[in-house]
Amino acid sequence: MTPQLLINGISLGSVYALIAVGFALIFNILKFSNFSHGGLMSVTAYIGYVACVFLGHYIKDLPLFVVTLVAAALGGGLLALVVERVAFRRLRNSNSSVIYYFISSITMGILMENSITIFASSNFYSYPSFFPASVIRFGALSVAIPDLLTFLFSAAALVILLVVLFRTKIGLAIRSTSFDTSTAKLMGMDPNRVVAATFFASGVLGGVAGVFLGINYTLYPQLGQLIVKGFVASVIGGLGSISGALIGAVLLGVVEIFLIGLVGAGWSPVVIFVIMLVFLLLRPRGISGVIVQEKA
Amino acid sequence: MKKYSVLVLIGVLVGIMALLAGYSPAVGAPAKEIIIGNLQDISGPTSVWGSAVTRGAELAAEKMNAQGGINGAKIKMITLDTKGDVQEAIKAFNRLVDQEKAVAVIGPPISNIGIGLAPVADAKKVAFVGSFADPRATVGEDGKVHPSMFLVQPSTVQYGEIMASYAVEKLGLKKIAILYDQSNAYAVSLMAPFKAYAESVGAKIVDEEMYGKTDRDYRTQLSKIKSSGADCVFAPNYIQGLVITAKQAKQLGLTMPFVGALDYAAPFASLVNDPEATNNIYFANNYSDSEPQLTEVRKAYKAKYNEDPINKVYLGYDKMLVVVEGIKKGGGATPDKIIEGLNKVSGLQGTTGVITISPKTHQPVGLSMVMYYIDHGVYKDLGRYVPAKHKQQQ
């Protein structure tokens, strides 16, 4: 039973990881917790669904899955650019306090979620089955294909992000801006473009996460509220650390699954939030050890 | 400059408010209008149901208005949002009654809201007609009926007993595991009568597992159920939970029958979209899809919204029918007369059956349920089912 629980925990953790990595990316650069990411995931899940319905007449299975992912990812990227422009750019230009970023992000999240509620809440929707066999079995153990894909995409997203951050010019610009915006500006970088690029990347990840959430849990406007789990994973992993977010998310998934087995579903969230509190009190920099302070 | 921009902003906001107020139906509503409130979750976690109930009630109101209204007065429905939250629901109810002057209010299919609002509706003396199936929404803990609360579908006691009877007495399943959402009053209130009835007819509850509102992985609970030796699983949960349960049960190779509530009705099977995961499931529905009284509503709904209605649309339609019947039976469209009339509703043909409201419990009497079986994603109508114990009581 334990190896199966471990597999279940890792697969749940990989869902959290996709959320947490997109969340951590913005914290890494702008030093605030972007809760609008939840609303963005809800919207992109529906964008992917609409693309899937229209294109489902022409293509099926794996090609349809890939096109759906691309549509949601691009939609997420573009939406994130709009969010950055509308909700955060003026705040950055006026060096506003972090509390305004927080309020603005919550507001944008609610706005996006409620927009979906208006246009798509008369019924439940779900993605079609993209894969003929949805479970792979290894003796007594089993892995769901969407879980496996989520895990692979989380890992791939991290690798691509790290490559972009540490091996490309835009990555260098992002890291410089993250370290000191004023100096980066003096060195000829355009902070607006760098921040926009970061939001685009975060939106792409949000789009991919939205599709996987939709596949696993069906579509409903409040789907993005799982952002809370991404936040908990980010705290455990180390706010602002991308690799930390991934580790924290997988750890959160595994701990959650084992806790349900040990203390039951009623007590499990209590213990999880106590763990989060312990991290905040004793090791606020999380597992990864990155020290990032909220933007002031 | 800053001062000007603040003034402009305030001016724009006031302008928008004024424009919206122009559309407000509350102030100075014409005498030939009957204001009926509609309190639904429009933006919260059960917004899909809230929208469905609203659309169903609107269809009924439109039909009645097209036929000349009630004694020449047109129905005007005003919808406010509960956001899925009891406190928001109380605020919205007060606004509907005090400001919008609603003479009766249609309620949501959410037991938590019904229970929370019962004392408020009683104090305001305005009828609140809903499908909050937990009997505590209509009859208090002291056994006294809530004068303003009315239910238009079988209570969870009737419902739980019907499902327990079907599982144990009809299907012969004697060892039962239960998987339920502990944060959901509907699921919790179905459990007790189900367990009591099942045990009274010789079944044993071998495992009881729960999950929370935000949980999305039930594989640990399902693994425990798998090794519990149960013959079947009773899962009286909302649709999102049932979809996850079906997918994860398949992954774990759990093939025993599931017995559940209304939420296994369409679109459940199409949402899971996997014939193997949607197999061997029994549930009780308010109606049969083949029943003729549904045809007109289904046709009107499809023509207006270009999609098939879900079961909450029919419940919304019936709630409006019941309120209108209350107005007719009470002899007037005032809150007190409507409450008086609702106590007299008898033999009303609704979409979900023939509705008679008991003045003692404010719950419908004699409403049977239609049993369904899901066979590899295909819904099969097993006919209306009444437990032997209920037949004896009738």
Interface residues (C-beta under 8 A of the other chain):
Chain A: M1 Q4 L5 N8 L12 V15 E113 N114 T117 S121 S122 N123 F124 Y125 S126 Y127 P128 S129 S134 V135 S142 A144 N216 Y217 T218 Y220 P221 Q222 Q225 L226 V228 K229 G253 E256 I257 I260 G261 G264 A265 G266 S268 P269
Chain B: I42 S43 G44 P45 S47 V48 G50 S51 A52 R55 Q182 E209 M210 Y211 G212 T214 D215 R216 D217 R219 T220 Q221 S223 K224 I239 Q240 V243 I244 K247 Q248 K250 Q251 L252 G253 P267 S270 L271 V272 N273 D274 A277 Y305 E307 I310
